[in-house]
Amino acid sequence: MLNYRVAVVSDYQDITDALDEGRYRCNYNRFSKAFDLVPHDRLIMNLAASGVDSRVVVWEKEFLVGRIQRVRVRGQISKEVRVISDVPQGSVLGPLLFLVYVNDIWRNIDSCIRSFADDCILYRKITNKNDIDKFQKDLDTLGEWAVENGMKINPGKSKAIRFTRAGVKNTLGYSLGDQKIRKYLGIILRSDLTL
């Protein structure tokens, strides 16, 4: 899995390499309550399918399955409830287990896609209308993947960004599911790559 800094540098490099040939569109997606929504049974299946040693799979299953929790509010303690979905937040393994769960997010997507923890970056070089349609199709595929895997993408925290060397006045509307991604940032890169 990519270190966050490596991911940002890789994205930046891809974008700057392609700017001479066209524009670049990025969509930075944020999952809602991502670590809480990971179902243990599917996570264990994904972990086993990834090819890790079966002893690791058994250890992770024992770590996750059968956990209980309760909360204290104003001195009152709730009943114990079984935890059937989550990856432990604040743990060293939490982000890694989440990435194991979302490891197939790239399937059926033609645009570039990178994930880090509960963020997912989708980007594509845009040179014509066909590229715009393909980018929206990939956003739709990402939304379908999220539904199929019990994840929720938060359109309010997802950002569409257009990278270009020329000032562009028109804004193109992209959507995630039935919600428009409304926030656009226009970024103009100069020949010396300053903003």
Steps between C-alpha positions, in 0.01 A plus 500: 500500500616849428628733765291822495793719394595260222136504380491882490833520316388232254173683432684829453750339262225340290313830476801715412616247237162513326429873518674574170263261324172603658317568823480276801197434715530365851241394745605466863247273668446457871322197640251568782563304821712267290676314781167436676329349195743218415318168561727248671392200293574669166826644631616152604403364155697779327798438727496126421466572126800735510735206546632578848600207720195317636633546855473877455140460380415291810672752728309792342173310527560438871595866540182632334221246546318470830595843634249683715471861601303729721499872561480725802290817482469723807601214726251254351640190329314348208435131441772306323453462125686281256718687249435358153663769289797729543873509490644624828577869471817621662661162449801436280303238306184709447609687184664189357188289556288770336728497195472120483123542496500759218781334306275423199366855468693551175322223308304621195644852530706637211612823668795505739397419856694505827385438855640602834307414817145632446590725206483398136640708214366448149657696214518507123648704216223682311560579133149467360132438584555124494752534787244700699241224450752231600589693817133526599454128422790422734343717772177303449692171524666620820158586643366156405803332661432695820136385511591136427763502775299683764711816483367854476675776308430842644435732200512800734861420587596390149666761282526526123809686384599609151869541427584704190762740370231720345223691671173314446174672581248219452450242770394148422270325743596163639295296742531215745181301492217749483694786665696762310857569603471874533837622618752570228841650546667646192874459523730649238851359491766728354798376296713501816227289670412772749134569576 
